[in-house]
Amino acid sequence: MEEIKTLKKQLRQQQKMASLGMLSAGIAHEIQNPLNFVINFSKLSDKLLQDMKEIVEDIEEQIDPDDAADLQDICDDLSINMQKIKEHGERAISIIQGILLISRGKEGEVLPTDIPHLLHEYIWLSYHAKRANDKSFNVTIKETYQDNMPHCMVIPQDLSRAVINVMNNACYAVKQRADKEQANGNRDFAPTISVNASVADGKLTISISDNGTGMPQDVKQKLFHETITTKPIGEGTGLGMQITHDIITQNHKGNMLVETAEGQGTTITFIIPC
């Protein structure tokens, strides 16, 4: 029994590292976009500065009113560009901080958390991780969050791992169904994942739904209690849903519900005391 406990602990750690590794490609893609803005606008700002210097040199002895207007326009443009640099730089920092929260967050630390922000960050990171490994993958992601949702006391690094695990499975399921539908000549199928979050009666409810392949009942019954995976060797460990279940039911004292229909899709719901 001690050996089994040790192995389970090692497997859980491997699952965490595997999740971080899978995210790395998504992180790189996600950070690339704001950093491109940083680089491009920096170059543009530099060019505008050079233009301004040339104008100043040309009118060194006397500043013409028209030239003065040009200088003002350039300064205005620089101001706008620098603001964009600031916005997208902060975006990159936010992503990095989110990843550090997973890997370095204190074990079991409960923090007031902006749930819509957390969900948006990790849903799209999971999507980009899938895209990085499969350029043909695409899906419509619909996000619906309660207006003015209060911050909730959760363990953010644990909840983010749970969201990633469910989102990874959803991406895999819609991709599998899309391939199957295309093989059958159906080009009208639109892979879709819907994410919803709300707070009511002291409970936080998060649901992630997909219109993928769904699960047979025998797989659903074993989902939280056995090491089981429907993915090919090398694409899944079979521990993701076990770990997710433990995060919600043990770490957060909540409930995790599964609704699924084979060939139609799956909805995973987290209900957490808030």
C-alpha positions in Angstrom: 0.0 0.0 0.0 2.9 2.4 0.8 4.4 1.7 -2.7 1.0 2.4 -4.3 0.7 5.7 -2.4 4.3 6.6 -3.5 3.5 5.7 -7.1 0.3 7.7 -7.1 2.1 10.7 -5.7 4.7 10.4 -8.4 2.1 10.1 -11.1 0.3 13.1 -9.9 3.5 15.1 -10.0 4.1 13.8 -13.5 0.7 14.9 -14.5 1.3 18.4 -13.2 4.6 18.6 -15.1 2.9 17.2 -18.3 0.2 19.9 -18.0 2.9 22.6 -17.7 4.8 21.1 -20.6 1.7 21.0 -22.8 1.0 24.6 -21.9 4.4 25.8 -22.9 3.6 25.8 -26.6 0.3 27.6 -25.9 2.1 30.1 -23.7 4.6 30.9 -26.4 1.9 31.4 -28.9 -0.2 33.6 -26.5 2.8 35.7 -25.5 3.9 36.1 -29.1 0.9 38.2 -30.0 1.3 41.0 -27.4 5.0 40.9 -27.8 4.6 41.4 -31.6 2.7 44.6 -30.8 5.5 45.7 -28.4 8.1 45.1 -31.1 6.2 46.6 -34.0 5.1 49.7 -32.1 8.6 50.2 -30.7 10.0 50.2 -34.2 7.3 52.6 -35.4 7.9 54.9 -32.5 11.6 55.0 -33.2 10.8 55.9 -36.9 8.6 58.7 -35.7 11.3 60.0 -33.4 13.7 60.0 -36.3 11.2 61.9 -38.4 10.7 64.5 -35.7 14.5 64.9 -35.3 14.8 65.6 -39.1 12.1 68.2 -38.9 13.7 69.9 -36.0 17.0 70.0 -37.9 15.3 71.5 -41.0 13.6 74.2 -39.0 16.4 74.8 -36.5 16.5 78.6 -37.0 12.8 79.1 -37.2 9.8 76.9 -36.6 7.1 77.3 -39.1 3.5 77.0 -37.9 2.9 74.1 -40.2 6.0 72.3 -39.0 4.8 72.9 -35.5 1.6 71.2 -36.3 3.5 68.3 -37.7 5.5 68.0 -34.6 2.3 68.0 -32.5 0.9 65.2 -34.7 4.0 63.1 -34.3 3.9 63.6 -30.5 0.3 62.5 -30.4 1.1 59.4 -32.4 3.9 58.6 -30.1 1.7 59.0 -27.1 -0.9 56.5 -28.6 1.8 54.0 -29.5 3.4 54.1 -26.1 0.0 53.4 -24.5 -0.4 50.4 -26.7 3.1 49.2 -25.7 2.1 49.5 -22.1 -1.2 47.6 -22.6 0.3 44.7 -24.5 3.3 44.6 -22.2 1.0 44.2 -19.2 -0.9 41.5 -21.1 2.4 39.5 -21.4 3.2 40.0 -17.8 -0.3 38.8 -16.8 0.1 35.6 -18.7 3.5 34.9 -17.2 2.2 35.6 -13.7 -0.6 33.1 -14.3 1.8 30.4 -15.3 4.0 31.1 -12.2 0.9 30.8 -10.1 0.5 27.2 -11.2 4.1 26.2 -10.7 5.0 28.3 -7.7 1.7 28.9 -5.9 1.7 27.9 -2.2 0.1 24.5 -1.7 -3.6 24.9 -0.7 -3.5 28.7 -0.5 -7.0 30.2 -0.8 -7.1 33.6 -2.5 -9.8 36.0 -3.7 -9.9 35.3 -7.4 -11.4 36.9 -10.4 -13.0 33.8 -11.8 -13.9 35.1 -15.3 -10.3 36.3 -15.8 -8.9 33.0 -14.6 -11.2 31.0 -16.9 -10.5 33.1 -19.9 -6.7 32.9 -19.5 -6.5 29.1 -19.1 -9.2 28.2 -21.6 -7.4 30.1 -24.3 -4.0 28.8 -23.2 -5.3 25.2 -23.6 -6.7 26.1 -27.0 -3.4 27.5 -28.2 -1.5 24.5 -26.9 -3.7 22.3 -29.0 -3.3 24.6 -32.0 0.5 24.6 -31.6 0.5 20.8 -31.9 -2.1 20.6 -34.6 -2.4 23.6 -37.0 -5.6 22.1 -38.5 -7.4 22.3 -35.1 -10.1 25.0 -34.7 -13.0 25.5 -32.5 -15.6 28.1 -31.6 -15.3 29.1 -27.9 -18.3 30.8 -26.3 -17.8 32.4 -22.9 -20.7 33.6 -20.7 -19.9 35.0 -17.3 -22.2 36.6 -14.8 -22.1 40.4 -14.8 -20.2 42.0 -11.9 -19.3 38.6 -10.5 -17.7 38.9 -7.1 -14.2 37.5 -6.4 -14.4 34.0 -5.0 -12.1 32.4 -2.4 -10.5 29.5 -4.3 -7.1 27.9 -4.7 -6.3 29.5 -8.1 -3.4 27.2 -9.1 -5.5 24.1 -8.4 -8.7 25.5 -10.1 -6.6 26.5 -13.1 -5.3 22.9 -13.4 -8.8 21.6 -13.2 -10.0 23.9 -16.0 -7.0 23.0 -18.2 -7.7 19.2 -17.7 -11.3 19.6 -18.7 -10.6 22.0 -21.5 -7.9 19.6 -22.9 -10.4 16.8 -23.0 -13.0 19.0 -24.6 -10.6 20.1 -27.3 -9.7 16.4 -28.0 -13.3 15.4 -28.1 -14.5 18.0 -30.6 -11.4 17.4 -32.8 -12.2 13.6 -32.8 -15.8 14.3 -33.8 -14.8 16.9 -36.4 -12.5 14.3 -38.1 -15.2 11.7 -38.0 -17.9 14.0 -39.4 -15.5 15.1 -42.2 -14.7 11.5 -43.0 -18.4 10.8 -43.4 -18.8 13.8 -45.7 -20.4 16.1 -43.2 -18.8 19.5 -43.6 -21.5 21.4 -41.6 -20.3 20.3 -38.2 -19.0 23.2 -36.1 -16.8 22.2 -33.2 -17.9 24.3 -30.2 -16.9 24.6 -26.6 -19.1 26.7 -24.2 -17.9 28.0 -20.8 -20.2 29.5 -18.2 -19.7 30.8 -14.7 -22.0 32.4 -12.1 -22.4 32.8 -8.4 -25.7 32.2 -6.6 -26.7 31.2 -3.1 -23.1 31.1 -1.9 -22.0 28.7 -4.6 -19.7 29.2 -7.6 -20.9 27.2 -10.7 -18.5 26.7 -13.6 -19.6 24.5 -16.6 -17.5 23.6 -19.7 -19.6 22.0 -22.5 -18.5 20.6 -25.8 -20.3 19.0 -28.8 -17.6 16.4 -29.2 -17.8 12.6 -29.2 -19.2 12.2 -25.7 -18.6 9.2 -23.5 -20.1 5.7 -23.2 -21.7 5.0 -19.9 -19.1 2.5 -18.8 -16.4 5.2 -19.2 -18.5 7.7 -17.3 -18.9 5.4 -14.4 -15.2 4.8 -14.0 -14.2 8.4 -14.8 -13.3 9.5 -11.2 -12.3 6.2 -9.7 -10.0 4.5 -12.1 -7.0 5.4 -14.3 -8.8 5.5 -17.6 -8.2 7.3 -20.9 -9.8 7.1 -24.3 -6.8 8.8 -25.9 -4.0 7.0 -27.8 -0.8 6.1 -26.0 1.3 9.2 -25.5 -1.6 11.6 -25.5 -3.1 10.9 -22.1 -2.2 9.4 -18.7 -5.7 8.6 -17.5 -5.1 10.7 -14.4 -6.5 14.0 -15.5 -10.1 13.6 -14.4 -9.1 11.9 -11.1 -6.9 14.8 -10.2 -9.6 17.3 -11.3 -12.2 15.5 -9.2 -9.9 15.6 -6.2 -9.2 19.3 -6.7 -13.0 20.1 -6.7 -14.3 17.7 -4.1 -11.4 17.6 -1.7 -9.4 20.8 -2.1 -12.5 23.0 -2.5 -15.1 20.8 -0.8 -17.4 21.1 -3.8 -19.1 18.8 -6.3 -18.2 17.8 -9.9 -21.0 16.7 -12.2 -20.8 15.0 -15.6 -23.5 15.0 -18.3 -22.6 13.2 -21.5 -24.2 11.5 -24.5 -22.2 9.4 -26.8 -21.8 11.1 -30.2 -23.3 14.4 -28.9 -21.0 15.9 -26.3 -20.2 16.3 -22.7 -20.7 18.9 -20.0 -18.5 19.1 -16.9 -19.8 21.2 -14.0 -17.9 22.4 -10.9 -20.0 23.5 -7.9 -17.8 25.2 -5.3 -18.8 26.8 -2.0 -18.0 30.5 -2.4 
